[in-house]
Amino acid sequence: MNSDTVIWVGFGLSFVAAFLYSLFKVALEASSRISLSRILEDHNKDFRSRILDIYEELKTSAALVRS
């Protein structure tokens, strides 16, 4: 394998990573805490609050990575 191949593979992998990150960001921005809470209303309160806390952490992390 020569260095050109490694460079192109790295370029392709970085493009795929950027694309997946943009999909993740769009999915987080399209949903809201209220809609997620409504989806989880059948579960107990501890589980629901833990998932909502994780959601907020993910949203904050995505904003930090973006900036």
DOKOL-482326 format. One record per residue: x, y, z of N, C-alpha, C in turn; residue number from 1. Coordinates in steps of 0.05 Angstrom, whole numbers. Layout:
<sites>
+--------+--------+--------+--------+--------+--------+--------+--------+--------+-----+
!    n_X !    n_Y !    n_Z !   ca_X !   ca_Y !   ca_Z !    c_X !    c_Y !    c_Z ! pos !
+--------+--------+--------+--------+--------+--------+--------+--------+--------+-----+
!      X !      Y !      Z !      X !      Y !      Z !      X !      Y !      Z ! NUM !
...
+--------+--------+--------+--------+--------+--------+--------+--------+--------+-----+
</sites>
This chain:
<sites>
+--------+--------+--------+--------+--------+--------+--------+--------+--------+-----+
!    n_X !    n_Y !    n_Z !   ca_X !   ca_Y !   ca_Z !    c_X !    c_Y !    c_Z ! pos !
+--------+--------+--------+--------+--------+--------+--------+--------+--------+-----+
!     17 !    -23 !      0 !      0 !      0 !      0 !     18 !     25 !      0 !   1 !
!     13 !     42 !    -18 !     29 !     67 !    -19 !     15 !     89 !     -3 !   2 !
!     28 !    111 !     -1 !     18 !    133 !     16 !     -7 !    146 !      3 !   3 !
!     -9 !    146 !    -23 !    -33 !    158 !    -36 !    -58 !    143 !    -28 !   4 !
!    -56 !    117 !    -26 !    -79 !    100 !    -19 !    -87 !    106 !     10 !   5 !
!    -68 !    109 !     28 !    -74 !    115 !     56 !    -86 !    142 !     58 !   6 !
!    -77 !    161 !     43 !    -88 !    188 !     44 !   -117 !    188 !     34 !   7 !
!   -123 !    174 !     13 !   -151 !    173 !      3 !   -169 !    158 !     22 !   8 !
!   -159 !    137 !     34 !   -176 !    122 !     54 !   -182 !    140 !     78 !   9 !
!   -162 !    155 !     87 !   -166 !    174 !    109 !   -186 !    196 !    101 !  10 !
!   -184 !    206 !     77 !   -202 !    226 !     67 !   -231 !    215 !     67 !  11 !
!   -234 !    191 !     57 !   -260 !    178 !     55 !   -272 !    173 !     83 !  12 !
!   -255 !    164 !    102 !   -265 !    159 !    129 !   -273 !    185 !    143 !  13 !
!   -258 !    206 !    138 !   -265 !    232 !    150 !   -291 !    243 !    139 !  14 !
!   -295 !    238 !    113 !   -320 !    247 !    101 !   -344 !    231 !    113 !  15 !
!   -341 !    205 !    116 !   -362 !    189 !    128 !   -367 !    198 !    157 !  16 !
!   -346 !    203 !    172 !   -350 !    212 !    200 !   -365 !    239 !    201 !  17 !
!   -358 !    257 !    183 !   -371 !    283 !    183 !   -401 !    280 !    175 !  18 !
!   -406 !    262 !    156 !   -434 !    258 !    147 !   -450 !    246 !    170 !  19 !
!   -439 !    226 !    184 !   -453 !    214 !    206 !   -458 !    233 !    229 !  20 !
!   -438 !    251 !    234 !   -442 !    271 !    255 !   -464 !    291 !    247 !  21 !
!   -466 !    298 !    221 !   -487 !    316 !    213 !   -515 !    303 !    215 !  22 !
!   -516 !    277 !    210 !   -542 !    263 !    213 !   -550 !    262 !    243 !  23 !
!   -530 !    257 !    260 !   -535 !    257 !    289 !   -545 !    284 !    299 !  24 !
!   -532 !    305 !    289 !   -540 !    332 !    297 !   -568 !    339 !    288 !  25 !
!   -574 !    332 !    264 !   -601 !    337 !    253 !   -622 !    322 !    269 !  26 !
!   -616 !    297 !    276 !   -635 !    281 !    292 !   -639 !    293 !    320 !  27 !
!   -618 !    304 !    332 !   -620 !    316 !    358 !   -636 !    342 !    357 !  28 !
!   -631 !    358 !    336 !   -645 !    383 !    334 !   -674 !    380 !    326 !  29 !
!   -681 !    358 !    312 !   -708 !    354 !    303 !   -726 !    345 !    326 !  30 !
!   -715 !    333 !    346 !   -731 !    324 !    369 !   -728 !    344 !    391 !  31 !
!   -748 !    344 !    409 !   -747 !    362 !    432 !   -750 !    346 !    457 !  32 !
!   -744 !    358 !    479 !   -746 !    345 !    505 !   -775 !    337 !    511 !  33 !
!   -794 !    354 !    503 !   -822 !    348 !    508 !   -831 !    324 !    492 !  34 !
!   -824 !    322 !    466 !   -832 !    300 !    450 !   -820 !    274 !    460 !  35 !
!   -794 !    275 !    469 !   -781 !    252 !    480 !   -795 !    243 !    506 !  36 !
!   -803 !    262 !    522 !   -817 !    256 !    547 !   -844 !    243 !    541 !  37 !
!   -857 !    251 !    520 !   -883 !    239 !    513 !   -880 !    210 !    503 !  38 !
!   -858 !    205 !    489 !   -852 !    178 !    480 !   -847 !    160 !    504 !  39 !
!   -834 !    171 !    524 !   -825 !    155 !    548 !   -846 !    155 !    570 !  40 !
!   -870 !    166 !    566 !   -888 !    169 !    588 !   -899 !    142 !    599 !  41 !
!   -896 !    121 !    585 !   -905 !     94 !    595 !   -884 !     82 !    614 !  42 !
!   -860 !     93 !    615 !   -840 !     82 !    633 !   -840 !     97 !    660 !  43 !
!   -827 !     85 !    680 !   -827 !     98 !    706 !   -811 !    124 !    706 !  44 !
!   -815 !    139 !    727 !   -804 !    166 !    728 !   -774 !    167 !    729 !  45 !
!   -761 !    148 !    743 !   -732 !    147 !    745 !   -719 !    142 !    718 !  46 !
!   -730 !    123 !    703 !   -720 !    116 !    677 !   -723 !    140 !    658 !  47 !
!   -746 !    152 !    659 !   -752 !    175 !    641 !   -733 !    199 !    647 !  48 !
!   -729 !    205 !    672 !   -711 !    227 !    679 !   -682 !    221 !    671 !  49 !
!   -674 !    196 !    674 !   -646 !    188 !    667 !   -642 !    192 !    636 !  50 !
!   -662 !    183 !    621 !   -660 !    185 !    591 !   -660 !    215 !    583 !  51 !
!   -677 !    231 !    596 !   -678 !    260 !    589 !   -652 !    274 !    597 !  52 !
!   -639 !    265 !    619 !   -613 !    277 !    626 !   -592 !    269 !    606 !  53 !
!   -592 !    244 !    596 !   -573 !    236 !    576 !   -578 !    252 !    550 !  54 !
!   -603 !    256 !    543 !   -610 !    272 !    520 !   -598 !    300 !    522 !  55 !
!   -601 !    313 !    545 !   -590 !    340 !    548 !   -559 !    339 !    546 !  56 !
!   -547 !    319 !    558 !   -518 !    317 !    556 !   -508 !    313 !    527 !  57 !
!   -523 !    297 !    512 !   -516 !    293 !    484 !   -519 !    319 !    468 !  58 !
!   -540 !    333 !    473 !   -545 !    358 !    459 !   -523 !    379 !    466 !  59 !
!   -514 !    380 !    491 !   -493 !    398 !    499 !   -466 !    389 !    486 !  60 !
!   -461 !    363 !    486 !   -437 !    353 !    474 !   -435 !    359 !    444 !  61 !
!   -458 !    355 !    430 !   -458 !    361 !    402 !   -454 !    391 !    396 !  62 !
!   -464 !    408 !    413 !   -460 !    437 !    410 !   -430 !    444 !    415 !  63 !
!   -418 !    430 !    434 !   -389 !    436 !    440 !   -371 !    426 !    417 !  64 !
!   -378 !    403 !    406 !   -362 !    393 !    384 !   -365 !    411 !    359 !  65 !
!   -388 !    422 !    355 !   -393 !    439 !    332 !   -378 !    465 !    333 !  66 !
!   -375 !    476 !    358 !   -361 !    502 !    360 !   -332 !    500 !    364 !  67 !
+--------+--------+--------+--------+--------+--------+--------+--------+--------+-----+
</sites>
